[in-house]
Structure formats: C-alpha cells, structure tokens
C-alpha cells in the first residue's frame, strides 16, 4: 500500500515515535523564606531555578504568586501587604499601561 502524500509504500515508512517533551523539569521546592535576610540569597537563587525550569510559571503575575507561595512568617506578612497594595494600584487607571508602584513595594526588590 502506498502512502497517499508521498507515493512510498507504507511498509517502508518507519513508525512515528511518540516522544513527548516534559512540560517542565522536576526540581525540589525551595524552603520557604521567613524574612531572615541572611537566608535571602539562597532562597532567591532556588526560586529563580524553579521559575527557569517550570514553563507554566510564565507571566509576571504567576512569578509573583509563586514567590509569595514560598514565604512564611515575616516574609509572608510582607507578601500579603504587597499583594493588597498591588491589587489597589492595578485597579487605578493608568494611561501608559504600566504597573504602578509607590516606590516602596516594587517587585524589582526581589
């Protein structure tokens, strides 16, 4: 039997391999950040590794939420305050379409 698009006998066409690319590499969740600044560099490095390999953490909003999910104690209190303020700021009309900040709660501080 000939393959209709190529004219080659189907018995000579190798079967297609069903190779699926992993959606993301498995990597351990970082320990939660408590707000202790002596642990910040380690935590930030581990968080950035996770974000780099998990393709579903692909927007700023998802990255911010992931950062927040890996906080506890004083770090979590800061994140909750940041999230409330961010929601308020994003609700305000902004003519240039950029996220507004008040200078104190800027995600770039990560």
Secondary structure by P-SEA (a helix, b strand, c coil): ccccccccccccccccccccccccccccccccccccccaaaaaaaaaaaaaacccccccaaaaaaaaaaaccaaaaaaaaaaaaaaaaaaaccccccccccccccccccc
